[in-house]
Amino acid sequence: MELNSKSSSSNAALREKRSKLHQAKLNYAVVQPISKKEQSAVDQLILNYIINEARPLETVESLSFRALVNGLNPRANVLCVKKLRKLIESEREASHGKLLQTLATVKHVCLAVDMWSTLKRSFMGVTCHWIEEETYKRRSAALACKRFKGRQTSDAIAKMIQEVMKNFNLTDKVKFIVTDNGANICKAVKTLQEEQKKSEQQKRLNASLVKESDGEVNIISDEESDSEDLDFVDIELEIENNGIISIGDMLDHLIVECVDDGGNTTLYNSAHLPEHIRCASHLLNLLASADFDKVLLTNCIFQEKYNHAIGKLTKLWNKYNRSTLASDKVHSIFGCQIKTPCETRWNSKFDAVEDVLSKDQDKLDEVMSSLQLEILDDTDRILLNEFLLVMKPIAVYLDILQGEKNNFLGCVLPCVLKIKQEIQTITSQNMQPNGFGAFIRRGILAHIENRFGTWFQDEKFMIATSVHPKFKLDWITDEIEMRSHRKLVARKIALLQEKEISDEMSASIRDRDPLDFPSKNTATLDELELFFIDKEKDLAMLDKYSKVKRLFLEYNTALPSSASVERLFSAGPLVLTARRNRLADRIF
């Protein structure tokens, strides 16, 4: 019985073991290849990742990157570097085409231009800015970040700016060009203006002036012109029955048609030249740095005291940046890091001084002592606090003028006025009457007048501010000056609508009484007066004043600062790294 039970149990175990050992079945299921639509989506995702994250093109050849893509989609094929280059070029051409379509609908644009050098390469950046007519939103686009070879002369810079303008069909749309105060780039804009003026004058001499008279087309040849001065153009106009020569007709005669060798027709407006605007934020930066140093030179005692106090902080910043041991001690005592200044940004120095003085005095003394540095005494603290008190308005409005979305040319004069007013209103209660603060306050106010005084007489700044709903004429205190600004805006509006009015007069002149005089109480004056007394401050209120809106869009298209180009350059270090020094200029 026992033998039978053992044999039966062993047979059962053997049968169970055999039941588990099944022969492997072959899977003949065919893996479906990826469709073109899915592969195209994968390629687009890879392209977006490479561009948005500024990754090297060779990333797609990396085994780990390929494993990542195949792990997410085993059927996907990772594109090669050659195909990636083609996709990048196609993406650039598509973006260029979309931008051209957008810019074709814009009447006025502003360009911001600057130069940049890194890794033994020089680049010129150009950004374009305009305002949407419906929403009044600021729109911006990067037009170029091109490799600049050779010497950075004004002629070479002007030539490259012309190429960018021509590439985007902006020759007749650029109202303003904003740059910093570099001598070469300022002269380049002047050279650009002169070249455009000479080019248009030459086209006027070579082309024929066409005018319509009684349904016939009369062509005035170059031989019929008696004037040899290139600064004047002979214009023949029909004087209407009322004896008025329309300004709109005169402007029409300054528009010249020229046909090139390919048969393409181009219209040139000799009355249009881009105006140059010096970067307001750069001027404020110079005011707070170079002009501040000039003020110190006029008083050796205050200069020595300031250099001694700021020298202590400079040693702290240098040790903090250069030594990990020092940075660890600072963090352990303060519980946070401290701000350090950047050489090219004065407001970073202001922020760094303010940050140090805001720390607990006992902890600051402990940090200075642990780093074997001289601590700040009471005289140093008083001097640095007065420095912060006087220079704070410059730091605040400098940050405002460096903005982009809600920033307009009309913000410059109010900001400068606010800086002057806030510095002037600092009382002796906040600082010693004959101390360091009072001394630099007098000097800075004088230099503000030297740098920005002429801007208050510049028409483009006056108009841009007066037609901005937020400011209007409220920023002007003098009654005579207010009337002058009011007349200036009224005159500009009249010029803008002159052609429109002249066309209406020409159409109805035959049906009008010869002795009828037009009323001087025009809709323009009524609209302008209503605009100035309107209490609304939002930009949307311009929809009620069409003529003021046209002036606003024309003059406030400009940005007061070229900081937008510098923000474009800030992305450069993400691309131009030591491991990517073979990146071609076109792909960059």
C-alpha positions in Angstrom: 0.0 0.0 0.0 2.8 2.4 0.9 4.6 1.7 -2.4 1.5 2.3 -4.4 0.9 5.6 -2.7 4.5 6.7 -3.3 4.4 5.8 -6.9 1.0 7.5 -7.4 2.3 10.7 -5.8 5.4 10.7 -7.9 3.4 10.2 -11.0 1.2 13.1 -10.1 4.2 15.3 -9.5 5.6 14.3 -12.9 2.4 15.0 -14.7 2.2 18.4 -13.0 5.8 19.2 -14.1 5.1 18.1 -17.6 1.9 20.3 -17.8 4.0 23.4 -17.0 6.6 22.6 -19.7 4.6 23.8 -22.8 6.4 24.3 -26.0 7.0 28.0 -26.8 4.6 29.5 -29.4 5.9 31.7 -32.1 4.3 35.1 -32.4 3.7 35.8 -36.1 1.9 39.2 -35.4 3.3 41.9 -37.6 4.3 45.2 -35.8 2.5 48.0 -37.6 5.0 50.7 -38.9 4.4 54.3 -37.7 2.3 56.4 -40.0 3.5 59.5 -41.7 1.2 61.7 -39.6 2.5 60.2 -36.3 6.2 60.5 -37.5 5.6 64.1 -38.5 4.2 64.8 -35.1 7.3 63.2 -33.4 9.6 65.2 -35.6 7.8 68.4 -34.7 8.0 67.7 -31.0 11.8 67.0 -31.3 12.2 70.2 -33.3 10.4 72.2 -30.7 12.5 70.7 -28.0 15.8 71.5 -29.7 14.8 75.1 -30.5 13.0 76.1 -27.3 15.7 74.6 -25.0 18.6 75.7 -27.2 20.0 72.2 -27.4 22.9 71.2 -29.7 21.8 69.6 -33.0 23.8 66.6 -32.1 21.4 65.8 -29.3 19.3 63.7 -31.8 22.4 61.4 -32.3 22.7 60.7 -28.6 22.0 57.1 -27.5 20.2 58.3 -24.4 18.0 60.7 -26.3 17.1 57.9 -28.9 16.3 55.5 -26.0 14.0 58.2 -24.5 12.1 58.7 -27.7 11.8 55.0 -28.5 10.8 54.3 -24.9 7.9 56.7 -25.3 7.0 55.4 -28.8 8.8 52.2 -29.9 7.6 52.7 -33.5 9.0 56.2 -33.8 12.1 57.0 -35.8 14.5 59.7 -34.5 15.5 62.1 -37.2 19.2 62.7 -38.1 21.1 66.0 -37.8 20.9 66.7 -41.5 17.1 66.4 -41.5 16.9 68.5 -38.3 18.9 71.3 -40.1 16.4 71.2 -42.9 13.4 71.4 -40.5 15.0 74.3 -38.7 15.4 76.2 -42.0 11.9 75.4 -43.0 10.7 76.6 -39.6 12.6 79.8 -40.0 11.2 80.5 -43.5 7.6 79.8 -42.2 8.1 82.2 -39.3 9.6 84.8 -41.6 6.6 84.5 -43.9 4.1 84.9 -41.0 6.0 87.9 -39.7 6.0 89.5 -43.2 2.2 89.1 -43.4 1.8 90.7 -39.9 4.2 93.6 -40.7 2.4 94.2 -44.0 -0.7 95.4 -42.0 1.3 97.7 -39.7 1.7 101.4 -40.5 4.4 102.4 -38.2 7.2 100.4 -36.5 10.2 101.1 -34.3 13.5 99.4 -34.4 15.9 98.8 -31.5 19.5 98.2 -32.5 22.6 97.2 -30.5 25.9 95.3 -30.8 27.2 92.4 -28.8 30.4 90.4 -28.7 31.2 87.0 -27.2 33.6 84.1 -27.8 35.6 86.2 -30.3 32.4 86.9 -32.3 30.5 90.1 -32.9 26.7 90.2 -33.5 24.2 92.9 -34.4 20.7 92.5 -32.9 17.6 94.2 -34.3 14.2 94.0 -32.7 10.9 95.4 -34.1 8.1 96.9 -32.1 4.6 98.2 -33.0 1.2 98.7 -31.4 -2.0 96.8 -32.4 -4.6 99.3 -33.5 -7.5 97.3 -32.1 -6.2 96.3 -28.7 -3.3 98.8 -28.2 -1.1 95.9 -27.1 2.6 96.2 -27.6 4.0 93.7 -30.1 7.6 92.8 -30.6 9.6 90.6 -32.9 13.3 89.7 -33.2 14.3 90.6 -36.8 18.0 89.7 -36.7 20.9 88.5 -34.5 23.4 88.5 -37.3 27.1 87.8 -37.3 29.0 91.1 -37.7 32.5 90.6 -39.3 35.1 93.3 -39.6 35.4 96.7 -37.9 32.2 98.1 -36.3 32.2 101.3 -38.3 29.2 103.5 -38.8 29.0 102.7 -42.5 29.1 98.9 -41.9 26.4 99.1 -39.2 24.2 101.3 -41.4 24.5 98.9 -44.3 23.4 96.0 -42.2 20.5 97.9 -40.8 19.4 98.7 -44.3 19.6 95.0 -45.2 17.4 94.0 -42.3 14.8 96.7 -43.2 14.8 95.6 -46.8 14.5 91.9 -45.9 11.3 92.7 -44.0 9.9 95.4 -46.3 10.1 98.1 -43.6 12.0 100.8 -45.5 8.9 103.1 -45.5 7.5 102.0 -42.2 10.3 102.6 -39.7 9.3 105.7 -37.7 12.0 105.5 -35.0 15.3 103.8 -34.4 16.4 103.4 -30.8 20.0 102.8 -29.9 22.4 103.3 -27.0 24.8 106.2 -26.9 27.7 104.5 -28.6 29.4 106.9 -31.1 29.6 104.4 -33.9 25.9 103.2 -33.7 24.6 106.8 -33.3 26.6 107.9 -36.4 25.3 104.8 -38.2 21.7 106.0 -37.8 22.7 109.4 -39.1 24.5 107.8 -42.0 21.4 105.7 -42.7 19.2 108.8 -42.8 21.6 110.5 -45.2 21.8 107.5 -47.5 18.0 107.2 -47.7 17.7 110.9 -48.4 20.3 110.8 -51.2 18.8 107.6 -52.6 15.3 109.1 -52.8 16.6 112.4 -54.2 18.4 110.5 -56.9 15.3 108.5 -57.7 13.4 111.8 -58.0 15.9 113.1 -60.5 15.8 109.9 -62.5 12.1 109.2 -62.3 9.4 111.4 -63.9 6.9 113.4 -61.8 3.4 112.5 -62.9 0.4 114.7 -62.3 -3.1 114.5 -63.4 -4.8 117.5 -65.1 -8.2 117.4 -66.8 -7.9 113.6 -67.3 -4.5 113.9 -69.1 -1.2 112.7 -67.8 1.6 115.2 -68.2 5.2 114.0 -67.7 7.8 116.5 -66.5 11.2 115.4 -67.7 14.4 116.1 -65.8 15.5 118.7 -68.5 12.4 120.9 -67.6 13.6 121.3 -64.0 15.6 124.5 -63.5 16.8 123.6 -60.0 20.1 121.9 -59.6 20.0 121.8 -55.8 19.2 118.3 -54.6 17.5 119.6 -51.5 14.5 121.0 -53.5 12.0 119.5 -55.8 10.1 121.4 -58.5 6.4 120.8 -58.0 3.6 121.9 -60.4 0.2 122.0 -58.7 -3.2 123.0 -59.9 -4.5 125.9 -57.7 -8.1 125.3 -56.9 -10.7 127.9 -57.4 -10.5 129.0 -53.8 -6.8 129.7 -54.1 -5.7 127.0 -51.7 -2.7 124.7 -52.4 -3.3 121.4 -50.6 -0.5 120.1 -48.4 -1.8 116.6 -49.2 -1.2 117.2 -52.9 2.3 118.5 -52.1 3.0 115.3 -50.2 1.6 113.3 -53.1 4.2 114.8 -55.4 7.0 113.8 -53.0 5.9 110.1 -53.6 8.0 108.9 -56.5 7.5 105.8 -58.6 10.6 103.9 -59.7 10.8 100.8 -61.9 13.9 98.6 -61.6 15.5 96.4 -64.2 13.2 93.5 -63.3 10.1 95.5 -64.0 9.2 95.9 -60.3 7.6 99.2 -59.2 8.5 100.8 -55.9 7.1 103.9 -54.3 9.5 106.2 -52.4 8.4 108.9 -50.0 11.1 111.5 -49.7 9.4 113.1 -46.8 9.9 110.0 -44.6 13.1 109.4 -42.7 13.4 107.4 -39.5 14.1 109.5 -36.4 16.9 108.6 -34.0 16.1 108.1 -30.3 18.9 107.7 -27.7 18.1 105.0 -25.1 16.6 106.8 -22.1 17.6 104.0 -19.7 21.2 104.2 -20.9 21.2 107.9 -20.3 19.9 107.4 -16.8 22.6 104.8 -16.2 25.2 107.3 -17.3 23.6 109.9 -15.1 23.9 107.7 -12.0 27.5 106.5 -12.8 29.6 108.8 -15.0 27.8 112.0 -13.9 27.8 110.9 -10.3 31.6 110.5 -10.5 31.9 114.0 -11.9 29.9 115.4 -9.0 32.3 113.7 -6.6 35.3 115.2 -8.3 34.1 118.7 -7.3 34.5 117.9 -3.6 37.6 116.0 -2.5 36.4 115.5 1.1 33.1 113.8 0.1 34.8 111.8 -2.6 37.3 110.4 -0.1 34.5 109.5 2.4 32.3 107.9 -0.3 35.2 105.9 -1.8 36.2 104.7 1.7 32.6 103.5 2.6 31.9 101.9 -0.8 35.3 100.3 -0.7 34.4 98.3 2.3 31.4 96.9 0.6 33.4 96.3 -2.6 35.8 94.1 -0.6 32.8 92.2 0.9 31.3 91.6 -2.6 34.7 90.5 -4.1 35.4 88.0 -1.3 31.8 86.7 -1.5 32.1 86.1 -5.2 35.6 84.6 -5.2 35.6 82.4 -2.1 33.2 79.5 -1.4 34.3 79.7 2.3 33.2 83.4 2.4 29.9 82.7 0.7 29.2 79.8 3.2 29.9 82.1 6.2 27.6 84.8 4.8 24.8 82.3 4.2 25.2 80.8 7.7 25.0 84.1 9.4 22.3 85.9 7.3 20.4 82.7 6.4 20.4 83.8 2.7 22.7 85.0 -0.1 23.5 88.7 -0.7 23.1 90.7 -3.9 26.3 91.7 -5.7 26.6 94.4 -8.4 27.1 94.0 -12.1 29.6 96.3 -13.8 27.3 97.2 -16.7 24.2 97.9 -14.7 24.3 100.8 -12.2 20.9 99.8 -10.7 22.4 96.5 -9.6 24.9 98.4 -7.6 22.1 100.4 -6.0 20.3 97.2 -5.2 23.4 95.6 -3.7 24.1 98.6 -1.4 20.4 98.6 -0.3 20.5 94.9 0.4 23.6 95.1 2.6 22.3 98.1 4.6 18.9 96.3 5.1 20.6 93.5 7.0 20.8 93.4 10.8 23.7 95.6 11.9 25.0 93.1 14.4 24.9 90.3 11.9 26.6 92.5 9.3 29.4 93.4 11.7 29.8 89.7 12.5 30.1 88.8 8.8 32.7 91.6 8.2 34.7 90.5 11.2 34.6 86.8 10.3 35.9 87.7 6.8 38.6 89.9 8.3 37.1 93.0 6.7 36.7 96.5 8.2 33.2 97.0 9.5 31.0 100.0 8.6 31.0 102.7 11.2 28.3 105.3 11.8 29.7 107.8 9.4 29.8 105.2 6.6 26.2 104.2 7.3 24.9 107.8 7.3 26.7 108.5 4.0 25.5 105.4 2.2 21.9 105.9 3.5 21.9 109.4 2.1 23.3 108.0 -1.2 20.3 105.6 -1.4 17.9 108.3 -0.5 19.0 110.7 -3.3 19.5 108.0 -6.0 16.4 105.9 -5.3 14.2 107.8 -7.8 16.7 107.1 -10.6 16.7 103.4 -9.7 12.9 103.2 -9.6 12.2 105.0 -12.9 15.2 103.3 -14.6 13.5 99.9 -14.1 10.2 101.4 -15.4 11.8 102.7 -18.6 13.5 99.3 -19.3 10.0 97.7 -19.6 8.5 96.7 -22.9 4.8 95.7 -22.8 3.3 98.8 -21.2 6.1 101.2 -22.1 5.8 104.0 -24.7 7.8 107.0 -25.8 5.3 109.2 -24.0 6.5 107.8 -20.7 9.9 109.4 -20.9 9.2 113.1 -20.0 6.9 112.2 -17.0 9.5 109.8 -15.7 12.3 112.5 -15.9 9.9 115.0 -14.3 9.1 112.6 -11.5 12.9 112.0 -10.8 13.5 115.7 -10.6 10.5 116.3 -8.3 11.3 113.5 -5.9 14.9 114.5 -5.6 14.0 118.1 -5.0 11.4 117.2 -2.3 14.0 115.4 -0.1 14.0 117.5 3.0 16.7 118.2 5.5 14.9 116.1 8.0 16.0 113.0 6.1 19.6 114.1 5.7 22.1 116.6 7.0 21.7 120.1 5.6 25.3 120.4 4.4 26.1 116.7 4.2 26.8 114.3 1.5 23.2 113.8 0.4 22.6 117.6 -0.1 25.8 117.8 -2.0 25.1 115.1 -4.5 21.4 116.2 -4.8 22.5 119.6 -6.2 25.0 118.0 -8.6 22.6 115.3 -9.9 19.8 117.9 -10.6 22.2 119.9 -12.7 23.3 116.9 -14.7 19.6 115.9 -15.3 19.0 119.2 -16.9 22.1 118.8 -19.1 21.2 115.4 -20.3 17.4 115.7 -20.7 16.7 119.4 -20.9 16.5 119.5 -24.7 14.1 116.6 -24.7 11.4 118.8 -23.3 11.6 120.9 -26.5 11.7 117.9 -28.8 8.4 117.6 -30.8 8.4 113.8 -30.8 8.6 113.6 -27.0 6.1 116.4 -26.5 3.5 114.9 -28.9 3.9 111.3 -27.7 3.3 112.4 -24.1 0.4 114.8 -24.8 -1.6 112.2 -26.7 -1.1 109.5 -24.1 -4.3 109.1 -22.2 -2.5 108.6 -18.9 -0.7 111.9 -19.2 -2.4 114.3 -21.7 -1.4 117.8 -20.5 -1.6 117.0 -16.8 2.2 116.7 -16.5 2.6 120.4 -17.5 2.4 123.1 -14.8 3.1 126.2 -16.8 0.1 127.7 -18.6 2.1 129.1 -21.6 3.8 125.8 -22.1 0.5 124.0 -21.9 -1.0 126.2 -24.7 2.1 125.5 -26.8 1.7 121.8 -26.5 -2.0 122.1 -27.3 -1.2 124.0 -30.5 1.5 121.6 -31.5 -0.9 118.6 -31.2 -3.6 120.4 -33.1 -1.2 121.3 -35.9 0.0 117.7 -36.2 -3.6 116.4 -36.4 -4.4 118.9 -39.0 -1.4 117.8 -41.1 -2.5 114.1 -40.8 -6.0 114.8 -42.1 -5.0 117.4 -44.7 -5.0 115.0 -47.6 -8.4 113.6 -46.6 -9.9 117.1 -46.3 -8.4 118.2 -49.6 -9.9 115.3 -51.4 -13.3 116.1 -50.0 -12.9 119.8 -51.0 -11.9 118.9 -54.6 -15.0 116.6 -55.0 -17.4 119.2 -53.8 -15.8 122.5 -55.0 -18.1 122.8 -58.0 -21.3 122.6 -55.9 -20.1 125.1 -53.3 -20.8 128.8 -53.1 -17.6 130.7 -54.3 -18.0 133.2 -51.4 -18.4 130.4 -48.7 -15.7 130.3 -46.0 -15.1 127.1 -44.1 -15.8 127.3 -40.4 -12.8 127.4 -38.1 -14.7 125.6 -35.4 -13.6 122.2 -36.9 -14.2 118.8 -35.5 -10.5 118.4 -35.0 -10.5 121.2 -32.4 -13.6 119.8 -30.7 -12.2 116.3 -30.6 -8.9 117.5 -29.2 -10.6 119.6 -26.5 -12.8 116.7 -25.5 -9.8 114.4 -25.3 -7.9 116.7 -23.0 -10.8 117.1 -20.6 -11.8 113.4 -20.6 -11.0 111.9 -17.2 -10.5 108.4 -18.5 -6.9 107.2 -18.4 -7.2 103.8 -20.2 -5.8 103.4 -23.7 -9.2 102.1 -24.8 -10.6 105.6 -24.5 -8.7 106.5 -27.7 -11.4 104.7 -29.7 -13.6 107.7 -29.1 -11.0 110.1 -30.7 -9.9 108.8 -34.0 -7.5 111.6 -34.9 -5.8 111.5 -31.5 -5.5 107.8 -31.9 -3.6 108.1 -35.2 -1.1 110.4 -33.5 -0.8 108.1 -30.6 -0.1 105.0 -32.8 2.5 107.0 -34.8 4.5 108.6 -32.0 4.1 106.0 -29.2 5.2 103.1 -31.4 8.7 103.9 -30.2 10.2 102.4 -27.1 12.2 104.7 -24.9 14.8 102.0 -24.3 16.9 99.6 -26.3 16.7 97.0 -23.5 14.7 94.7 -25.7 17.8 94.0 -27.8 19.8 93.3 -24.7 17.2 90.8 -23.6 17.6 89.2 -27.0 21.4 88.9 -26.4 20.8 87.4 -23.0 19.7 84.2 -24.8 23.1 84.1 -26.6 25.1 82.3 -23.9 22.5 79.5 -23.9 23.5 78.8 -27.5 27.1 79.9 -27.9 28.9 77.7 -25.4 32.4 76.3 -25.4 31.1 72.9 -26.6 29.2 74.5 -29.5 31.8 76.9 -30.9 31.5 75.2 -34.4 27.8 76.3 -34.7 27.3 78.0 -38.0 26.2 81.6 -38.1 23.2 80.8 -40.2 21.9 78.1 -37.8 22.6 80.4 -34.8 
